[in-house]
Amino acid sequence: MKTQCVEMNGRVTLILPNANYRVKVDAIEKEVLCYLAGKMAKNFIKPTVGDSVTIEMSPTDLTKGRISRRK
């Protein structure tokens, strides 16, 4: 059974090594550690600092997420 994802909008604040990012989420006013979704990494789409992104998070762990889309 596939778990439900929570989608939120945020802004990239810091680029970390190994394609990790710090994203400040608008809804919860926290910074979340995120990685790139498979299609973004495959197509070499790299967000920069200040980009608005959509992230998917598990409802059980709101400290980690996956960047699914750059706006």
MILUMTI-940922 format. One record per atom (N, C-alpha, C): residue number from 0; atom name; z, y, x. Coordinates in Angstrom, 2 decimals, always signed. Layout:
# MILUMTI-940922
{site NUM; "CA"; {Z; Y; X}}
...
***
This chain:
# MILUMTI-940922
{site 0; "N"; {+0.00; -1.19; +0.84}}
{site 0; "CA"; {+0.00; +0.00; +0.00}}
{site 0; "C"; {+0.00; +1.24; +0.87}}
{site 1; "N"; {-0.89; +2.15; +0.60}}
{site 1; "CA"; {-1.01; +3.37; +1.38}}
{site 1; "C"; {+0.00; +4.40; +0.88}}
{site 2; "N"; {+0.66; +5.06; +1.82}}
{site 2; "CA"; {+1.66; +6.06; +1.43}}
{site 2; "C"; {+0.98; +7.38; +1.11}}
{site 3; "N"; {+1.64; +8.20; +0.34}}
{site 3; "CA"; {+1.11; +9.50; -0.04}}
{site 3; "C"; {+1.35; +10.50; +1.08}}
{site 4; "N"; {+0.40; +11.39; +1.30}}
{site 4; "CA"; {+0.53; +12.43; +2.31}}
{site 4; "C"; {+0.78; +13.77; +1.62}}
{site 5; "N"; {+1.54; +14.60; +2.30}}
{site 5; "CA"; {+1.79; +15.96; +1.84}}
{site 5; "C"; {+0.87; +16.88; +2.63}}
{site 6; "N"; {+0.01; +17.62; +1.95}}
{site 6; "CA"; {-0.88; +18.56; +2.62}}
{site 6; "C"; {-0.29; +19.95; +2.58}}
{site 7; "N"; {-0.30; +20.62; +3.75}}
{site 7; "CA"; {+0.22; +21.97; +3.86}}
{site 7; "C"; {-0.69; +22.78; +4.76}}
{site 8; "N"; {-0.63; +24.08; +4.60}}
{site 8; "CA"; {-1.39; +24.99; +5.45}}
{site 8; "C"; {-0.47; +25.58; +6.51}}
{site 9; "N"; {-1.05; +25.89; +7.66}}
{site 9; "CA"; {-0.27; +26.47; +8.73}}
{site 9; "C"; {-1.17; +27.16; +9.74}}
{site 10; "N"; {-0.53; +27.62; +10.81}}
{site 10; "CA"; {-1.25; +28.34; +11.87}}
{site 10; "C"; {-0.82; +27.77; +13.21}}
{site 11; "N"; {-1.79; +27.51; +14.09}}
{site 11; "CA"; {-1.52; +26.95; +15.41}}
{site 11; "C"; {-0.82; +28.01; +16.27}}
{site 12; "N"; {+0.33; +27.63; +16.85}}
{site 12; "CA"; {+1.08; +28.57; +17.68}}
{site 12; "C"; {+1.05; +28.20; +19.15}}
{site 13; "N"; {+0.86; +26.91; +19.47}}
{site 13; "CA"; {+0.91; +26.47; +20.86}}
{site 13; "C"; {+0.05; +25.23; +21.04}}
{site 14; "N"; {-0.70; +25.19; +22.15}}
{site 14; "CA"; {-1.49; +24.01; +22.49}}
{site 14; "C"; {-0.75; +23.26; +23.59}}
{site 15; "N"; {-0.48; +21.98; +23.35}}
{site 15; "CA"; {+0.25; +21.13; +24.28}}
{site 15; "C"; {-0.70; +20.11; +24.91}}
{site 16; "N"; {-0.29; +19.46; +26.00}}
{site 16; "CA"; {-1.14; +18.43; +26.61}}
{site 16; "C"; {-1.37; +17.25; +25.66}}
{site 17; "N"; {-2.37; +16.45; +25.96}}
{site 17; "CA"; {-2.73; +15.23; +25.22}}
{site 17; "C"; {-3.12; +15.52; +23.78}}
{site 18; "N"; {-3.80; +16.63; +23.55}}
{site 18; "CA"; {-4.32; +17.01; +22.22}}
{site 18; "C"; {-3.23; +17.11; +21.17}}
{site 19; "N"; {-2.06; +17.60; +21.56}}
{site 19; "CA"; {-0.98; +17.88; +20.63}}
{site 19; "C"; {-0.90; +19.38; +20.41}}
{site 20; "N"; {-0.41; +19.76; +19.25}}
{site 20; "CA"; {-0.34; +21.16; +18.87}}
{site 20; "C"; {+0.99; +21.45; +18.18}}
{site 21; "N"; {+1.47; +22.68; +18.30}}
{site 21; "CA"; {+2.59; +23.17; +17.51}}
{site 21; "C"; {+2.00; +24.03; +16.41}}
{site 22; "N"; {+2.34; +23.71; +15.16}}
{site 22; "CA"; {+1.80; +24.43; +14.01}}
{site 22; "C"; {+2.96; +24.99; +13.20}}
{site 23; "N"; {+2.91; +26.29; +12.92}}
{site 23; "CA"; {+3.92; +26.92; +12.06}}
{site 23; "C"; {+3.44; +26.77; +10.62}}
{site 24; "N"; {+4.18; +26.00; +9.83}}
{site 24; "CA"; {+3.80; +25.70; +8.46}}
{site 24; "C"; {+4.27; +26.84; +7.56}}
{site 25; "N"; {+3.38; +27.29; +6.67}}
{site 25; "CA"; {+3.69; +28.43; +5.79}}
{site 25; "C"; {+4.78; +28.09; +4.79}}
{site 26; "N"; {+4.75; +26.90; +4.22}}
{site 26; "CA"; {+5.64; +26.56; +3.11}}
{site 26; "C"; {+7.09; +26.36; +3.54}}
{site 27; "N"; {+7.32; +25.77; +4.71}}
{site 27; "CA"; {+8.70; +25.45; +5.10}}
{site 27; "C"; {+9.21; +26.31; +6.24}}
{site 28; "N"; {+8.39; +27.22; +6.77}}
{site 28; "CA"; {+8.79; +28.14; +7.84}}
{site 28; "C"; {+9.36; +27.41; +9.06}}
{site 29; "N"; {+8.78; +26.27; +9.40}}
{site 29; "CA"; {+9.17; +25.52; +10.59}}
{site 29; "C"; {+7.94; +25.23; +11.42}}
{site 30; "N"; {+8.17; +24.92; +12.70}}
{site 30; "CA"; {+7.08; +24.48; +13.56}}
{site 30; "C"; {+7.06; +22.96; +13.58}}
{site 31; "N"; {+5.87; +22.40; +13.46}}
{site 31; "CA"; {+5.68; +20.96; +13.36}}
{site 31; "C"; {+4.81; +20.52; +14.53}}
{site 32; "N"; {+5.15; +19.38; +15.13}}
{site 32; "CA"; {+4.33; +18.79; +16.18}}
{site 32; "C"; {+3.19; +18.04; +15.53}}
{site 33; "N"; {+1.94; +18.37; +15.89}}
{site 33; "CA"; {+0.76; +17.77; +15.24}}
{site 33; "C"; {-0.21; +17.23; +16.28}}
{site 34; "N"; {-1.02; +16.28; +15.83}}
{site 34; "CA"; {-2.13; +15.77; +16.63}}
{site 34; "C"; {-3.40; +15.88; +15.79}}
{site 35; "N"; {-4.54; +15.71; +16.43}}
{site 35; "CA"; {-5.82; +15.83; +15.73}}
{site 35; "C"; {-6.15; +14.57; +14.96}}
{site 36; "N"; {-6.77; +14.73; +13.81}}
{site 36; "CA"; {-7.27; +13.59; +13.04}}
{site 36; "C"; {-8.47; +13.00; +13.78}}
{site 37; "N"; {-8.79; +11.75; +13.46}}
{site 37; "CA"; {-9.84; +11.03; +14.17}}
{site 37; "C"; {-11.20; +11.69; +14.14}}
{site 38; "N"; {-11.63; +12.20; +12.98}}
{site 38; "CA"; {-12.95; +12.83; +12.88}}
{site 38; "C"; {-13.02; +14.12; +13.70}}
{site 39; "N"; {-11.91; +14.86; +13.76}}
{site 39; "CA"; {-11.90; +16.10; +14.55}}
{site 39; "C"; {-11.99; +15.78; +16.04}}
{site 40; "N"; {-11.26; +14.78; +16.49}}
{site 40; "CA"; {-11.29; +14.40; +17.90}}
{site 40; "C"; {-12.65; +13.82; +18.28}}
{site 41; "N"; {-13.22; +13.03; +17.38}}
{site 41; "CA"; {-14.52; +12.40; +17.64}}
{site 41; "C"; {-15.63; +13.44; +17.79}}
{site 42; "N"; {-15.57; +14.49; +16.99}}
{site 42; "CA"; {-16.60; +15.54; +17.00}}
{site 42; "C"; {-16.23; +16.72; +17.88}}
{site 43; "N"; {-15.19; +16.57; +18.71}}
{site 43; "CA"; {-14.76; +17.58; +19.68}}
{site 43; "C"; {-14.43; +18.92; +19.04}}
{site 44; "N"; {-13.79; +18.90; +17.88}}
{site 44; "CA"; {-13.35; +20.13; +17.22}}
{site 44; "C"; {-11.94; +20.41; +17.71}}
{site 45; "N"; {-11.78; +21.51; +18.44}}
{site 45; "CA"; {-10.48; +21.85; +19.02}}
{site 45; "C"; {-10.00; +23.18; +18.45}}
{site 46; "N"; {-8.90; +23.19; +17.71}}
{site 46; "CA"; {-8.35; +24.46; +17.23}}
{site 46; "C"; {-7.76; +25.25; +18.39}}
{site 47; "N"; {-7.80; +26.57; +18.29}}
{site 47; "CA"; {-7.21; +27.45; +19.29}}
{site 47; "C"; {-5.99; +28.14; +18.69}}
{site 48; "N"; {-5.24; +28.82; +19.52}}
{site 48; "CA"; {-4.04; +29.51; +19.06}}
{site 48; "C"; {-4.42; +30.57; +18.04}}
{site 49; "N"; {-3.75; +30.56; +16.90}}
{site 49; "CA"; {-4.03; +31.53; +15.84}}
{site 49; "C"; {-4.92; +30.99; +14.74}}
{site 50; "N"; {-5.53; +29.82; +14.93}}
{site 50; "CA"; {-6.39; +29.25; +13.90}}
{site 50; "C"; {-5.56; +28.76; +12.71}}
{site 51; "N"; {-6.10; +28.94; +11.53}}
{site 51; "CA"; {-5.48; +28.43; +10.31}}
{site 51; "C"; {-5.96; +27.00; +10.11}}
{site 52; "N"; {-5.02; +26.07; +9.88}}
{site 52; "CA"; {-5.35; +24.65; +9.76}}
{site 52; "C"; {-4.66; +24.05; +8.54}}
{site 53; "N"; {-5.18; +22.91; +8.10}}
{site 53; "CA"; {-4.54; +22.11; +7.06}}
{site 53; "C"; {-3.97; +20.88; +7.73}}
{site 54; "N"; {-2.71; +20.58; +7.47}}
{site 54; "CA"; {-2.09; +19.42; +8.08}}
{site 54; "C"; {-1.62; +18.45; +7.00}}
{site 55; "N"; {-1.58; +17.18; +7.36}}
{site 55; "CA"; {-1.07; +16.13; +6.49}}
{site 55; "C"; {+0.20; +15.59; +7.11}}
{site 56; "N"; {+1.25; +15.47; +6.28}}
{site 56; "CA"; {+2.52; +14.98; +6.77}}
{site 56; "C"; {+3.04; +13.89; +5.85}}
{site 57; "N"; {+3.83; +13.01; +6.42}}
{site 57; "CA"; {+4.49; +11.98; +5.63}}
{site 57; "C"; {+5.67; +12.62; +4.89}}
{site 58; "N"; {+5.92; +12.23; +3.64}}
{site 58; "CA"; {+7.04; +12.82; +2.92}}
{site 58; "C"; {+8.40; +12.45; +3.52}}
{site 59; "N"; {+8.47; +11.38; +4.30}}
{site 59; "CA"; {+9.74; +10.98; +4.89}}
{site 59; "C"; {+10.05; +11.70; +6.20}}
{site 60; "N"; {+9.02; +12.12; +6.94}}
{site 60; "CA"; {+9.23; +12.77; +8.24}}
{site 60; "C"; {+8.46; +14.08; +8.26}}
{site 61; "N"; {+9.15; +15.19; +8.06}}
{site 61; "CA"; {+8.51; +16.50; +8.02}}
{site 61; "C"; {+8.51; +17.21; +9.37}}
{site 62; "N"; {+8.69; +16.46; +10.46}}
{site 62; "CA"; {+8.67; +17.06; +11.78}}
{site 62; "C"; {+7.38; +16.76; +12.54}}
{site 63; "N"; {+6.56; +15.83; +12.03}}
{site 63; "CA"; {+5.31; +15.45; +12.67}}
{site 63; "C"; {+4.18; +15.50; +11.66}}
{site 64; "N"; {+2.97; +15.76; +12.13}}
{site 64; "CA"; {+1.84; +15.81; +11.21}}
{site 64; "C"; {+0.52; +15.58; +11.91}}
{site 65; "N"; {-0.54; +15.60; +11.12}}
{site 65; "CA"; {-1.90; +15.38; +11.61}}
{site 65; "C"; {-2.75; +16.54; +11.14}}
{site 66; "N"; {-3.47; +17.18; +12.06}}
{site 66; "CA"; {-4.37; +18.27; +11.70}}
{site 66; "C"; {-5.64; +17.65; +11.13}}
{site 67; "N"; {-5.92; +17.91; +9.86}}
{site 67; "CA"; {-7.07; +17.29; +9.21}}
{site 67; "C"; {-8.25; +18.24; +9.08}}
{site 68; "N"; {-8.01; +19.54; +9.12}}
{site 68; "CA"; {-9.09; +20.49; +8.86}}
{site 68; "C"; {-8.76; +21.84; +9.50}}
{site 69; "N"; {-9.77; +22.46; +10.10}}
{site 69; "CA"; {-9.63; +23.83; +10.63}}
{site 69; "C"; {-10.34; +24.76; +9.69}}
{site 70; "N"; {-9.71; +25.87; +9.33}}
{site 70; "CA"; {-10.31; +26.81; +8.39}}
{site 70; "C"; {-10.95; +27.97; +9.08}}
***
